[in-house]
């Protein structure tokens, strides 16, 4: 009779066999991996990942079957910050483990290497619980750990440690206040650092510190939407604000006038530029921090969310060697990111590309980027004049704000340069009227503009909690019918899960309107045609409006009806129904 241990080994499938059965690995790849393993001393799973034969997720799935150890499904698991706190952060990061559930005397822990007895012993010693290993990848553990971080809870813990000194007055002398900010373990310093670090980790675009009568509200803008994060007690309000102002080289003694500053933070291999703005309100200074990640990878144009026909139009625009390409939309609609995507595609050693920006949001290798500085009279117009003397092939102007800049940009396009820029208009056709209102002659516009892209950003439904629901909202139904489209019977929404923070959304995508100038449209612009006539010509030429593009993404289950109403619906649409 076989011993129990021997029986267990005899029945256990080998990792390589499991991967081959699943069609994830060929015999040749397994043979090569085993040879690599003998040379390096790595485990088979590590060897397969290093050789790029298989993904860490597939290895984890196979190991779960091979070792008969449960696989963690973080998509369906909520992790309490109290459970995570049972293990110190340095142990979590160094050993690639994460406590996820406490049941009686057993603590379930996600591990990259669930057979590491030394780590399991250490965890039992640290926590005082028996450890139940579960399998996860390193990326899954890091992502779940970031989601479990509770900045409000951490702040409360920190405040409890230092105590809440209700007797401290905001009228404390500025000298004492300034000295306190340089003490690294002061509560104001710790809290300000914690807020900024968490904003970077949550990929927030803006941090808002808003004074109220009794406290300071902290909010992040994530995916274009404001979210409440925490509340700072009144007695620490001035400390947090002063800390951020000192980091941004702003005057902490001046609270009556608006100020601007900037700073740079490096966290986890990411360099983040921060633009800081202060504004006096009736309850104190409101501070907003704009986060600009220097090392953020730029997406290819194909990843922006353009429809196939619109993508083809954009590619045709970018193949031109001279002319003006405009990207329009409200603040926060992704115009600058789109321009950077265009520059990323156009960038090559045989082209001299120069940008004039305010601010420089991304650093691009091989491109000469100029930062606007009004203090030394380096405006968009003056910067553009200087750029024209630098023998450019392609010029990017961050924004056309006035007639002077518009005139120089158009004349640059007329003299053999490809010019990219942005405008604040609600539609592609409205950009033509805006340029005319800035004082440009219609013949200059018709002879230089290649095309206009109007865009909005809509939040995309979380793929891990997406569900179908009937379309019943009467406003949405009427809106869709007004576009001449039959409303879909079923649409989609996200019901909320751990991966999306219970919001139902993850990430954003573009809704676009692409106007490629045709001969008919140029003639109409030349003779001063009004907006409605220009729009009719554009529609006959195949332009798809923002509203139709948004409804298309709704019908395809990419976004929700709420997002469609938020981004492209207007009162005029309701009146037309």
C-alpha positions in Angstrom: 0.0 0.0 0.0 1.4 3.4 -1.0 2.0 5.9 1.8 -0.2 9.0 1.8 2.7 11.3 0.9 3.8 9.1 -2.0 0.2 8.8 -3.2 -0.1 12.6 -3.2 3.0 13.0 -5.3 2.0 10.2 -7.7 -1.3 11.9 -8.4 0.1 15.4 -8.8 0.5 16.6 -12.3 3.7 18.3 -13.3 3.6 22.0 -14.0 4.9 21.6 -17.6 2.3 18.9 -18.3 -0.5 21.2 -17.0 0.7 24.1 -19.3 0.9 21.8 -22.3 -2.6 20.4 -21.6 -3.9 23.9 -21.6 -2.3 24.7 -24.9 -0.1 27.4 -23.4 3.3 25.7 -24.0 4.8 23.6 -26.7 7.2 20.7 -26.2 10.0 22.7 -27.8 9.4 25.6 -25.4 9.3 23.3 -22.4 12.5 21.7 -23.5 14.2 25.1 -23.9 12.9 26.3 -20.5 14.2 23.2 -18.7 17.6 23.8 -20.3 17.5 27.5 -19.2 16.4 26.4 -15.7 19.4 24.1 -15.4 21.7 26.9 -16.4 20.2 29.6 -14.1 18.9 27.6 -11.2 15.5 29.3 -11.5 12.2 27.6 -10.8 10.4 26.4 -14.0 7.7 29.1 -13.7 10.4 31.8 -13.4 12.3 30.5 -16.4 9.1 30.4 -18.5 8.3 34.1 -17.6 11.9 35.2 -18.3 11.8 33.5 -21.7 8.5 35.3 -22.4 6.9 32.0 -23.2 4.0 32.5 -20.8 2.4 35.2 -18.7 2.6 35.3 -14.8 -1.2 35.0 -14.6 -1.1 31.7 -16.6 1.7 30.4 -14.4 -0.2 31.3 -11.3 -3.3 29.4 -12.6 -1.2 26.4 -13.4 0.6 26.4 -10.1 -2.7 26.5 -8.3 -3.7 23.2 -10.0 -0.2 21.8 -9.7 0.2 22.6 -6.0 -3.5 22.3 -5.1 -3.3 25.7 -3.4 -6.2 28.2 -4.0 -5.8 30.9 -6.6 -6.8 34.4 -5.4 -9.5 36.2 -7.4 -8.9 39.8 -6.5 -11.7 40.9 -8.9 -14.3 39.5 -6.5 -12.6 40.0 -3.2 -12.8 43.1 -1.0 -9.8 43.5 1.3 -10.1 45.2 4.6 -7.4 47.7 5.4 -7.5 46.4 9.0 -6.4 42.9 7.7 -3.7 44.4 5.5 -2.3 46.3 8.5 -1.5 42.9 10.3 1.7 42.7 8.1 4.2 45.7 7.9 4.4 47.4 4.5 8.1 46.5 4.1 7.3 42.8 4.5 4.4 43.1 2.0 6.7 44.7 -0.6 9.9 42.8 -0.1 8.3 39.3 0.2 5.5 39.9 -2.3 2.7 38.8 0.1 -0.7 40.3 1.0 -3.0 39.3 3.9 -6.5 39.2 2.5 -8.8 37.4 5.0 -8.9 36.5 8.7 -11.1 33.6 9.7 -10.8 32.5 13.3 -7.1 31.7 13.9 -6.3 31.4 10.2 -5.0 34.3 8.1 -5.3 33.8 4.3 -2.3 35.4 2.6 -1.7 35.9 -1.2 1.8 34.9 -2.1 3.9 34.8 -5.3 5.8 31.8 -3.8 3.4 29.9 -1.5 6.1 27.2 -0.8 8.5 29.6 0.9 8.4 28.1 4.4 10.7 30.8 5.8 8.3 33.6 4.7 5.3 31.6 6.1 7.1 31.2 9.4 7.9 34.9 9.6 4.3 35.8 8.8 3.1 33.5 11.6 5.5 35.1 14.0 4.6 38.7 13.0 0.8 38.2 13.0 0.3 35.5 15.6 -2.0 33.6 13.3 -1.7 30.3 11.3 -1.0 31.2 7.7 -3.1 29.8 4.8 -1.2 30.4 1.6 -2.9 31.4 -1.6 -1.4 32.0 -5.1 -1.2 35.4 -6.9 1.1 37.2 -9.2 3.4 40.1 -8.1 1.4 42.6 -10.1 -1.9 41.4 -8.7 -0.6 41.7 -5.1 0.8 45.2 -5.7 -2.4 46.4 -7.4 -4.6 45.0 -4.6 -2.3 46.5 -2.0 -2.7 49.9 -3.6 -6.5 49.6 -3.6 -6.5 48.6 0.1 -4.6 51.7 1.2 -7.0 53.8 3.2 -5.6 57.4 3.4 -8.4 58.5 5.7 -7.8 55.6 8.1 -4.0 56.2 8.0 -4.5 59.9 8.7 -6.8 59.1 11.7 -4.1 56.8 13.0 -1.5 59.4 12.6 -3.6 62.1 14.3 -4.3 59.7 17.2 -0.6 59.2 17.6 0.1 63.0 17.8 -3.2 64.0 19.5 -5.6 66.6 18.4 -4.5 69.9 19.9 -7.7 71.8 19.8 -6.0 74.7 21.7 -3.6 75.4 18.8 -4.5 78.6 17.1 -4.2 79.4 13.4 -2.9 82.8 14.5 0.4 81.1 15.6 3.4 83.2 14.4 4.5 82.6 10.9 8.0 82.1 12.0 7.1 79.2 14.3 4.8 77.8 11.5 7.6 77.9 8.9 10.0 76.2 11.3 7.5 73.5 12.0 7.1 72.6 8.3 10.8 71.5 8.0 10.4 68.9 10.8 10.0 65.7 8.9 7.9 63.9 11.5 5.5 66.8 12.1 1.8 65.8 11.6 1.3 68.5 8.9 4.3 67.4 6.9 3.3 63.7 7.2 -0.3 64.4 6.2 0.6 66.6 3.2 3.1 64.0 2.0 0.5 61.3 2.4 -2.1 63.2 0.4 0.2 63.8 -2.5 1.6 60.3 -2.6 -1.9 58.8 -2.5 -2.9 61.1 -5.4 -0.1 59.8 -7.5 -0.9 56.2 -6.7 -4.6 56.7 -7.5 -3.6 58.4 -10.8 -5.5 61.6 -9.9 -5.1 64.6 -12.2 -5.8 67.2 -9.5 -5.8 67.5 -5.7 -8.2 69.9 -4.1 -7.7 71.2 -0.6 -10.9 73.1 0.3 -11.2 75.0 3.6 -14.5 74.9 5.3 -15.6 76.5 8.6 -14.6 73.6 10.8 -12.1 71.6 8.7 -10.3 71.1 5.4 -11.9 68.8 2.7 -9.5 66.8 0.5 -10.8 65.7 -2.9 -9.1 64.1 -5.9 -10.2 64.3 -9.5 -9.9 60.8 -11.0 -11.0 60.0 -14.5 -12.5 63.5 -14.7 -14.7 63.1 -11.7 -14.2 64.7 -8.2 -14.1 62.2 -5.3 -14.1 62.9 -1.6 -10.9 61.4 0.0 -10.7 62.7 3.6 -11.2 65.6 6.0 -8.3 67.3 7.8 -9.1 68.8 11.3 -9.1 72.6 11.5 -6.0 72.8 13.7 -3.9 71.1 11.0 -5.4 73.0 8.1 -2.7 75.7 8.0 0.1 73.2 8.5 -0.9 71.1 5.5 -1.4 74.2 3.3 1.9 75.7 4.4 3.8 72.4 3.8 2.6 72.3 0.2 3.3 76.0 -0.4 6.9 75.6 0.9 7.4 72.6 -1.4 6.1 74.7 -4.3 8.4 77.7 -3.4 5.4 79.9 -2.6 5.2 82.6 0.1 3.6 81.1 3.2 3.1 84.4 4.9 0.9 85.7 2.0 -2.6 84.4 2.3 -4.6 87.3 0.9 -3.5 87.1 -2.8 -3.6 84.2 -5.2 -0.3 82.5 -5.9 1.2 80.0 -8.3 4.0 77.6 -7.8 5.5 74.3 -8.9 7.3 71.3 -7.5 8.5 67.9 -8.5 8.1 64.5 -6.7 9.6 61.1 -7.6 7.7 58.1 -6.3 8.2 54.4 -7.4 10.2 55.3 -10.5 7.6 57.9 -11.5 8.5 61.6 -11.8 5.6 63.9 -11.3 5.5 67.6 -11.9 3.0 69.5 -9.8 1.5 72.9 -10.5 0.2 74.5 -7.4 -2.4 77.3 -7.2 -3.7 79.0 -4.1 -6.9 81.1 -3.9 -8.1 83.1 -0.8 -11.7 82.2 0.2 -13.9 83.2 3.1 -12.7 80.2 5.1 -9.0 80.4 4.2 -6.8 79.4 1.3 -8.0 76.8 -1.2 -5.1 75.0 -2.8 -5.3 73.0 -6.1 -2.4 70.8 -7.2 -2.3 69.7 -10.9 -0.3 66.4 -11.3 1.6 65.9 -14.6 3.5 62.6 -14.9 6.7 63.1 -16.9 7.3 59.4 -17.4 3.7 58.5 -18.4 3.8 56.4 -21.5 2.1 58.0 -24.5 -0.6 56.0 -26.2 -0.5 55.3 -29.9 -3.2 57.0 -31.9 -4.8 53.6 -32.4 -5.4 53.3 -28.7 -7.2 56.6 -28.3 -10.6 55.3 -29.1 -11.1 56.7 -32.6 -13.7 55.0 -34.8 -12.2 53.2 -37.9 -13.4 55.9 -40.3 -12.2 58.8 -38.1 -8.9 57.1 -37.5 -8.3 56.9 -41.2 -9.2 60.7 -41.6 -6.7 61.6 -38.8 -4.0 59.5 -40.4 -4.6 61.3 -43.7 -4.3 64.7 -41.9 -1.0 63.7 -40.3 0.5 62.7 -43.7 0.3 66.3 -44.8 3.6 68.3 -44.8 2.0 71.7 -44.3 -1.2 73.2 -42.9 -3.1 73.6 -39.6 -4.6 70.7 -37.6 -6.8 71.8 -34.7 -8.0 69.7 -31.7 -11.0 71.3 -29.8 -13.0 70.7 -26.7 -13.5 72.0 -23.2 -10.9 71.9 -20.4 -10.1 68.3 -19.4 -11.2 66.7 -22.6 -7.8 65.3 -23.5 -6.8 67.8 -26.2 -3.2 68.0 -25.2 -2.8 64.2 -24.8 -4.2 63.9 -28.4 -1.6 66.4 -29.7 1.2 64.5 -27.9 0.0 61.3 -29.5 0.2 63.0 -32.9 3.7 64.3 -32.2 4.7 60.8 -31.0 3.8 59.4 -34.4 5.3 62.3 -36.4 8.6 62.3 -34.4 11.5 61.1 -36.5 15.2 62.0 -36.9 14.6 63.7 -40.2 12.1 66.3 -38.7 12.7 69.4 -36.6 9.8 69.5 -34.2 9.3 72.4 -31.8 6.5 73.0 -29.3 5.3 76.1 -27.4 3.4 75.0 -24.3 1.9 76.1 -21.0 2.7 73.9 -19.2 5.0 71.3 -20.7 2.9 68.2 -19.7 5.0 65.4 -21.1 8.7 65.3 -21.9 9.3 63.8 -25.4 12.7 62.7 -26.5 13.9 64.2 -29.8 11.5 67.2 -29.6 12.4 70.7 -28.6 9.8 71.9 -26.0 9.4 75.5 -25.0 7.7 76.5 -21.7 5.7 79.8 -21.8 6.9 82.4 -19.3 4.8 85.6 -19.2 7.2 87.1 -16.6 9.9 87.5 -19.3 7.3 88.2 -22.1 7.6 84.7 -23.5 4.0 84.4 -24.6 2.5 82.0 -27.1 2.7 84.7 -29.8 6.3 85.8 -29.0 7.4 82.2 -28.6 5.8 81.2 -31.9 7.6 84.1 -33.7 11.0 82.9 -32.3 10.2 79.3 -33.2 9.7 80.3 -36.9 13.4 81.4 -36.9 14.5 77.9 -35.8 13.9 76.2 -39.1 11.0 74.0 -37.9 9.2 71.3 -39.9 6.4 70.8 -37.4 5.2 73.2 -34.7 2.9 72.5 -31.9 1.2 75.4 -30.1 -0.4 74.4 -26.9 -3.4 76.7 -27.3 -4.5 79.5 -29.6 -5.8 82.0 -27.1 -5.8 85.3 -29.1 -5.9 86.8 -32.5 -2.1 87.4 -32.5 -1.3 83.8 -31.9 -3.9 82.6 -34.4 -2.5 84.9 -37.1 1.1 83.7 -36.6 0.0 80.0 -36.5 -2.1 80.3 -39.7 0.7 82.2 -41.6 3.2 79.6 -40.4 1.0 76.9 -41.9 0.7 78.9 -45.1 4.5 79.1 -45.5 5.2 75.4 -45.5 5.0 74.2 -41.8 2.7 71.6 -40.3 1.1 73.3 -37.3 -0.8 71.5 -34.5 -2.8 73.4 -31.9 -5.9 73.5 -29.7 -9.0 75.7 -29.3 -11.8 75.9 -26.8 -15.0 75.3 -28.9 -17.9 72.9 -28.5 -17.8 71.4 -32.0 -15.5 71.1 -35.0 -17.5 73.5 -37.2 -17.5 76.1 -34.4 -13.7 76.3 -34.6 -14.1 78.0 -38.0 -16.3 80.7 -36.5 -13.9 81.1 -33.6 -11.0 81.8 -35.9 -13.0 84.3 -37.8 -14.0 86.0 -34.6 -10.3 86.2 -33.7 -9.8 88.4 -36.7 -8.6 85.9 -39.3 -9.6 86.4 -42.9 -11.8 83.5 -44.2 -9.4 82.9 -47.2 -6.5 82.3 -44.7 -8.6 79.7 -42.8 -9.8 77.9 -46.0 -6.3 77.7 -47.5 -4.5 76.5 -44.3 -6.8 74.3 -42.1 -6.4 70.6 -42.9 -9.0 69.4 -40.4 -10.5 69.8 -36.9 -11.0 67.1 -34.3 -13.6 67.9 -31.6 -13.4 65.5 -28.6 -14.7 64.6 -25.2 -13.6 61.9 -22.7 -16.2 59.4 -21.3 -15.5 57.0 -18.6 -15.5 53.3 -19.7 -17.4 50.6 -17.9 -15.4 48.3 -15.7 -15.0 45.1 -17.7 -15.0 43.0 -14.5 -18.5 44.1 -13.2 -20.2 45.0 -16.4 -23.9 44.0 -16.6 -26.7 44.5 -19.1 -29.7 46.6 -18.1 -32.8 47.7 -20.1 -32.7 51.3 -21.4 -35.6 53.0 -19.6 -34.4 56.6 -19.0 -36.9 58.8 -21.0 -34.4 61.6 -21.5 -31.8 59.3 -23.0 -34.4 57.7 -25.3 -35.7 61.0 -26.5 -32.1 62.2 -27.0 -31.2 59.2 -29.1 -34.4 59.5 -31.2 -33.6 63.1 -31.9 -30.4 62.0 -33.7 -32.5 59.8 -36.0 -31.3 56.6 -34.3 -33.4 53.8 -32.9 -32.6 53.5 -29.2 -31.1 50.1 -28.1 -33.3 48.0 -25.9 -30.3 47.0 -23.7 -27.4 49.1 -22.5 -24.6 48.3 -20.0 -23.4 49.6 -16.7 -20.8 48.6 -14.0 -22.4 47.4 -10.8 -19.2 48.1 -8.8 -16.3 45.8 -7.7 -13.0 46.0 -5.9 -11.1 46.6 -9.1 -13.0 49.8 -9.9 -13.4 51.0 -6.3 -17.2 50.4 -6.5 -17.6 53.1 -9.1 -18.5 50.9 -12.0 -15.9 52.6 -14.2 -12.3 52.0 -15.1 -10.4 54.4 -17.4 -11.6 56.7 -20.1 -12.0 56.7 -23.9 -12.5 59.3 -26.5 -15.7 60.4 -28.2 -14.8 62.4 -31.3 -16.0 64.4 -34.2 -13.5 64.6 -37.1 -13.9 67.3 -39.8 -11.6 66.8 -42.8 -11.7 69.9 -45.0 -13.1 69.2 -48.4 -13.1 71.4 -51.5 -16.8 72.2 -51.0 -16.2 73.2 -47.4 -13.2 75.4 -48.3 -15.3 77.3 -50.8 -18.1 77.8 -48.3 -15.6 79.1 -45.7 -14.1 81.4 -48.3 -17.5 83.1 -49.0 -18.3 83.4 -45.3 -21.0 80.7 -44.9 -22.6 80.5 -41.4 -22.3 77.6 -39.0 -25.4 75.7 -40.0 -24.5 75.6 -43.7 -20.9 74.5 -42.8 -22.3 71.7 -40.6 -24.6 70.5 -43.4 -21.6 70.4 -45.8 -19.5 68.5 -43.2 -22.3 66.0 -42.6 -22.7 65.4 -46.3 -19.0 64.8 -46.5 -19.3 62.0 -43.9 -18.6 63.7 -40.6 -20.1 61.9 -37.6 -21.2 64.2 -34.8 -20.0 63.9 -31.1 -23.6 62.9 -30.1 -23.7 60.0 -32.6 -20.2 58.9 -31.7 -21.3 58.8 -28.0 -24.5 56.9 -28.7 -22.4 54.4 -30.7 -20.1 53.7 -27.7 -23.3 53.4 -25.5 -24.8 50.8 -27.8 -21.5 48.9 -27.9 -21.3 48.6 -24.1 -18.2 50.8 -23.8 -19.8 53.6 -21.7 -23.1 54.3 -19.9 -26.1 56.5 -20.6 -25.1 58.7 -17.6 -21.8 59.4 -19.3 -23.4 60.2 -22.6 -25.7 62.8 -20.9 -22.8 64.2 -18.9 -20.5 64.8 -21.9 -22.5 65.5 -25.1 -26.1 66.2 -24.1 -27.3 69.9 -23.9 -30.5 71.8 -23.3 -30.7 72.5 -27.1 -30.9 68.7 -27.7 -33.9 68.5 -25.4 -35.6 71.4 -27.2 -35.1 69.8 -30.6 -36.9 66.6 -29.5 
